[in-house]
Amino acid sequence: MSQRKIVIVEDDVFIAEQLNAILTDLGYLVTGMATSKETALEIIDQHPPDMVLLDIKMHGANQGFGIAHHLNQHSKIPFIFVTSFSDNNTVAEASLLKPLAYIVKPFNERDIYTTLEIAFSNRTKQQQFLTLNSDDGRFNIPLMDILWIKADDKYLEIQTAAKKHLHRSTLSEVSNLLNPHTFCRVHRSYIINLNHVTYFKGSRLKIEQFEIPVSRSFLAEFKSKFEQL
């Protein structure tokens, strides 16, 4: 299994270096360190990590909340708040942003280890199924079984190796439920499971014997994700 990648967002250089040393000792790969919202988002967007350790108050403002909101809206990359603040108002506001955990400073290596292991374990369990609600009830589709998802008018065709599921929704809504490291939008009408791609050259992509269109606007993102598999 490849090393899990983590970005540290912390304006106190001493604490950032402490986290970096702990994470490295624990076998994680720190792919970036940032001291501000702007730098953090640039690092995260260029090289998406598996987790972000996120300070809340930086340079006198709650920049961490802004970063968390951006992650929830755009990338769905999970994050853990690491902060000195544990008052009721801060915790209540933080909980609305749905972090995987909340670490209060000062911390030690055991705090970081146990929090990350539980967070990654829970994240993996959450990502095993695509859960959809319909008039017929609630059903789960194993993510590993999904080949592609196609938009067809007001419905989505969710294609697995065994069958095709129809669900009334949009690609944008469903994409927010998918792991961005495994699934990729390649066309205005298609999201594909990268693990099932059997052929790719130029702008031609195949999953099993089916050819999936790849539009120019999504080609660069697809190539980047496909090369990282």
Summary of the structure (lengths in Angstrom):
residues: 229
radius of gyration: 19.3
end to end distance: 11.6
largest distance: 56.7
contacts: 660
relative contact order: 0.09
helix: 37%
strand: 34%
